[in-house]
Amino acid sequence: MDDLEREAHLTALQVAADGPRQNLELRECSRGKALACAVLGVVVAPAGIWLVMLPVQFGLSVANPVAWTLWACALVLIGAGFAAIALAVALARRHGQRVLALTPDKLAFANSTEPLALDTFDSFEIDQRHLSSVLTFSVAVHARAPLLEPACFRSLMAPDAWPVAGGLRVKLWVCALSLDGQRVGFEQLTGLLLAYIEGAQARRTLGQLFPQTVRFDAGR
């Protein structure tokens, strides 16, 4: 690397290091999906109950295969209806909860035991699906796996993260994210996370190259 390339690289690092400085909280946005599940459950469950009563209304005997078919369909509908209602309750409780807290140097998941140094992660992926998204953060080579409270059955009601690949990655499932009450789109979220992670990594690199400058800045 010649002097011009080195200077350009340092300039790029400084630009990245001077990245976003705001403290942000990204929150779950699942009210619409909760409402849709509630409507589905309220429609499907009564339909199942109506099917249960249908053989009685028509005077079908217990041995009649048509009655058994109707009852089987009824059980499926009732189960699906109550499952949709339970999911609606979980998503309603999930709505508005903090998913990620970002500062220029720290990141905290909903179930983090303590805020993590942002340079713990060196990359991320967003798998955007039709009704939800999965965020995957990759742990940097120099960092240790983050400590998270274990996700359990309540995870559907709370946007908890969980480690995968032996702690080398952290995954997070969300319906949608909002920032200051506004829905965050895929491109906006990508740019936001990239700016914060690149900024933290750039500051770490500059700190290794010029440790005396970092010590001076920290002491001011």
C-alpha positions as CSV (number, residue, x, y, z in Angstrom):
1,M,0.0,0.0,0.0
2,D,1.6,3.3,-1.1
3,D,1.2,6.7,0.7
4,L,-1.8,7.8,-1.3
5,E,-3.7,4.5,-0.7
6,R,-2.7,4.7,3.0
7,E,-4.0,8.3,3.2
8,A,-7.2,7.4,1.4
9,H,-7.8,4.4,3.8
10,L,-7.2,6.6,6.9
11,T,-9.6,9.2,5.5
12,A,-12.2,6.6,4.9
13,L,-11.7,5.3,8.5
14,Q,-12.1,8.8,9.9
15,V,-15.3,9.4,8.0
16,A,-16.7,6.1,9.2
17,A,-15.5,6.8,12.8
18,D,-17.3,10.2,12.7
19,G,-20.6,8.3,11.9
20,P,-23.9,8.7,13.7
21,R,-23.8,9.9,17.3
22,Q,-27.5,9.6,18.3
23,N,-28.8,7.2,20.9
24,L,-31.7,5.2,19.3
25,E,-34.2,2.7,20.4
26,L,-35.7,0.4,17.7
27,R,-39.1,-1.0,18.9
28,E,-41.3,-3.8,17.8
29,C,-44.3,-2.9,15.6
30,S,-46.7,-5.8,15.6
31,R,-50.1,-4.3,16.3
32,G,-51.4,-4.8,12.8
33,K,-50.5,-8.5,12.8
34,A,-52.0,-8.9,16.2
35,L,-55.3,-7.4,15.0
36,A,-55.3,-9.7,11.9
37,C,-54.8,-12.8,14.1
38,A,-57.5,-11.7,16.5
39,V,-60.0,-11.2,13.6
40,L,-59.0,-14.6,12.1
41,G,-59.5,-16.3,15.5
42,V,-62.8,-14.7,16.2
43,V,-64.1,-15.9,12.8
44,V,-62.6,-19.4,12.7
45,A,-63.3,-20.6,16.3
46,P,-67.1,-19.9,16.1
47,A,-67.2,-21.6,12.7
48,G,-65.7,-24.7,14.3
49,I,-68.3,-24.6,17.2
50,W,-71.0,-24.3,14.6
51,L,-69.7,-27.4,12.8
52,V,-69.8,-29.3,16.2
53,M,-73.5,-28.5,16.5
54,L,-74.4,-29.3,12.9
55,P,-74.7,-33.1,13.2
56,V,-77.0,-32.6,16.2
57,Q,-79.2,-30.2,14.3
58,F,-79.5,-32.6,11.4
59,G,-80.1,-35.6,13.7
60,L,-77.0,-37.5,12.5
61,S,-76.1,-40.5,14.6
62,V,-72.7,-40.8,16.3
63,A,-71.9,-43.8,14.0
64,N,-72.5,-41.7,10.9
65,P,-69.1,-41.0,9.1
66,V,-70.4,-37.6,8.0
67,A,-70.8,-36.6,11.6
68,W,-67.2,-37.7,12.4
69,T,-66.0,-35.8,9.4
70,L,-67.8,-32.6,10.5
71,W,-66.5,-33.0,14.1
72,A,-62.9,-33.6,12.9
73,C,-63.1,-30.4,10.8
74,A,-64.7,-28.6,13.7
75,L,-61.8,-29.5,16.0
76,V,-59.3,-28.3,13.5
77,L,-61.1,-25.0,13.1
78,I,-61.5,-24.5,16.9
79,G,-57.9,-25.3,17.5
80,A,-56.8,-22.9,14.7
81,G,-59.1,-20.2,16.0
82,F,-57.8,-20.4,19.6
83,A,-54.2,-20.6,18.4
84,A,-54.8,-17.4,16.3
85,I,-56.3,-15.7,19.4
86,A,-53.3,-16.7,21.5
87,L,-50.9,-15.5,18.9
88,A,-52.9,-12.2,18.7
89,V,-52.4,-11.7,22.5
90,A,-48.7,-12.5,22.3
91,L,-48.2,-10.1,19.4
92,A,-50.2,-7.4,21.1
93,R,-48.0,-7.7,24.2
94,R,-44.9,-7.7,22.0
95,H,-45.9,-4.4,20.3
96,G,-43.9,-1.4,21.4
97,Q,-41.2,-3.3,23.3
98,R,-37.6,-2.4,22.8
99,V,-35.8,-4.6,20.3
100,L,-32.4,-2.8,20.0
101,A,-30.9,0.1,21.8
102,L,-28.1,1.7,19.9
103,T,-25.5,4.3,21.0
104,P,-22.3,5.1,19.1
105,D,-20.4,2.5,21.1
106,K,-23.0,0.2,22.6
107,L,-25.8,-2.1,21.5
108,A,-28.3,-3.9,23.7
109,F,-30.8,-6.5,22.8
110,A,-34.1,-6.9,24.7
111,N,-32.6,-9.8,26.8
112,S,-29.0,-8.5,27.0
113,T,-27.6,-8.9,30.5
114,E,-25.7,-5.6,29.9
115,P,-25.1,-3.3,26.9
116,L,-22.5,-4.8,24.5
117,A,-19.6,-3.0,22.9
118,L,-20.8,-2.3,19.4
119,D,-17.6,-3.5,17.8
120,T,-18.5,-6.9,19.2
121,F,-20.2,-7.3,15.8
122,D,-18.5,-6.8,12.4
123,S,-21.5,-7.6,10.1
124,F,-25.1,-8.4,10.0
125,E,-27.8,-9.8,7.7
126,I,-31.4,-9.0,7.3
127,D,-33.7,-11.8,5.9
128,Q,-36.8,-9.9,5.0
129,R,-39.9,-12.1,4.7
130,H,-43.5,-11.4,3.8
131,L,-44.7,-10.9,7.3
132,S,-41.5,-10.7,9.4
133,S,-37.8,-10.3,9.3
134,V,-34.8,-12.1,10.9
135,L,-31.7,-10.1,11.8
136,T,-28.5,-12.0,12.2
137,F,-25.4,-10.3,13.8
138,S,-22.0,-11.9,13.3
139,V,-19.5,-11.7,16.2
140,A,-16.1,-10.2,15.3
141,V,-13.1,-12.4,15.5
142,H,-11.6,-10.4,18.3
143,A,-14.8,-10.5,20.4
144,R,-16.4,-13.0,22.7
145,A,-19.9,-14.4,22.4
146,P,-22.4,-11.9,24.0
147,L,-24.2,-13.0,27.2
148,L,-27.9,-13.1,26.8
149,E,-30.7,-14.2,29.1
150,P,-32.0,-17.5,27.7
151,A,-35.0,-17.2,25.4
152,C,-38.0,-19.3,26.6
153,F,-41.7,-19.9,25.8
154,R,-42.3,-16.2,26.4
155,S,-40.1,-15.2,23.5
156,L,-43.1,-14.8,21.3
157,M,-44.3,-12.1,23.6
158,A,-40.9,-10.4,23.8
159,P,-38.4,-9.7,21.0
160,D,-35.6,-11.7,22.6
161,A,-32.4,-12.5,20.7
162,W,-30.8,-16.0,20.8
163,P,-27.2,-17.2,20.0
164,V,-26.5,-19.6,17.1
165,A,-23.4,-21.3,15.7
166,G,-21.9,-21.7,19.2
167,G,-22.4,-18.0,20.0
168,L,-20.7,-16.8,16.9
169,R,-23.9,-15.3,15.6
170,V,-26.9,-13.7,17.3
171,K,-30.4,-13.9,15.7
172,L,-33.4,-11.8,16.2
173,W,-37.0,-12.3,14.9
174,V,-39.2,-9.3,14.5
175,C,-42.5,-8.5,12.8
176,A,-41.4,-5.0,11.9
177,L,-39.4,-2.2,13.6
178,S,-40.2,1.4,14.4
179,L,-38.1,4.4,15.3
180,D,-39.7,7.3,17.1
181,G,-43.1,5.9,16.2
182,Q,-42.3,5.7,12.5
183,R,-42.1,2.4,10.7
184,V,-38.5,1.6,9.6
185,G,-38.1,0.1,6.1
186,F,-35.6,-2.4,4.9
187,E,-33.2,0.1,3.3
188,Q,-33.4,2.5,6.2
189,L,-32.7,-0.2,8.7
190,T,-29.8,-1.6,6.6
191,G,-28.2,1.9,6.3
192,L,-28.8,2.6,10.0
193,L,-27.2,-0.6,11.3
194,L,-24.3,-0.4,8.8
195,A,-23.4,3.2,9.8
196,Y,-23.3,2.3,13.5
197,I,-21.4,-0.9,13.1
198,E,-18.9,0.5,10.6
199,G,-18.4,3.5,12.9
200,A,-17.6,1.4,15.9
201,Q,-15.2,-0.8,13.9
202,A,-13.5,2.2,12.4
203,R,-12.9,3.7,15.8
204,R,-11.5,0.5,17.1
205,T,-9.1,0.3,14.1
206,L,-8.0,3.9,14.6
207,G,-7.5,3.2,18.3
208,Q,-5.2,0.4,17.5
209,L,-3.3,2.5,15.0
210,F,-3.1,5.7,17.1
211,P,-3.7,4.6,20.8
212,Q,-2.3,7.9,22.1
213,T,-5.1,9.8,20.2
214,V,-7.8,7.6,21.7
215,R,-6.4,8.1,25.2
216,F,-6.3,11.9,24.6
217,D,-9.9,11.9,23.4
218,A,-11.1,9.8,26.3
219,G,-9.4,12.2,28.8
220,R,-11.0,15.3,27.5
